[in-house]
């Protein structure tokens, strides 16, 4: 455990925002360190303090990676390295919140001792905004980053794991009602919902599509709270999807894909659930 903490401290010192010299910010060594961190953050013996440091430092590092969306030179090694660094950074954070729920519960708390970063609205909103930006297609035709499929897939995985984390938090909260008179949808959840649903018809990557549909489905079907098992339809989400016009998008998406494809099956299930409510 001590050796693990020492190694993490050494690795994370390279990602400290105070020590980010421009010429070293995108070094190839960081990519290999991120590959290690995505495994280290899964270790059950990792200390809570170190777990939080990894999430904080890598989240800040993502925001510092400036990718030129209009780069047309596909041989531009620096831009390729930036995309790989950002992709692997999403893997680290996604693994952390996807596999370490007990630690995430601590970070979702409202303690006054410096812990609870996932309860920091500004921190979470910024992270979500970055992920949605990375899942969308930016840049013109032929640009290197439209976005990179690699980066889009990793960002989609983060969004799904984050929504899964929030649903598990609701399940643990026995004070939340299981009836359909649900409270207003949190702003960050609305942001993720709209980000996942926007531009579905233009997304040609089957894995990204599947993950985006899973995000929508998980928000639509919320976990029951307390000791009750199973899920229940979030009628507010269903109504919002229909009102904004995303129901029509999902119907079109279903029609454009073969009946045996995962995209068709997921879209069909979501459409059927929404139609029951609206």
Secondary structure, DSSP 8 states (H G I E B T S, - for coil): -HHHHHHHHHHHHTT-GGG--HHHHT-HHHHHHHHHHHHHTT-TT--HHHHHHHHHHHHHHHHH----TT---TT-HHHHHHHHHHHHHHHHHHHHHHH-HHHHHHHTS--SSS--GGG-HHHHHHHHHHHHHHHS--S-TT-S-S--HHHHHHHHHHHHHHHHHHHHHHHH-TTS--SS------HHHHHHHHHHHTTGGG---HHHHHHHHHHHHHHHEEE--TT--SEEE-HHHHHHHHHHTHHHHHHHHHHHS-TTSHHHHHHHHHHHHHHHH-
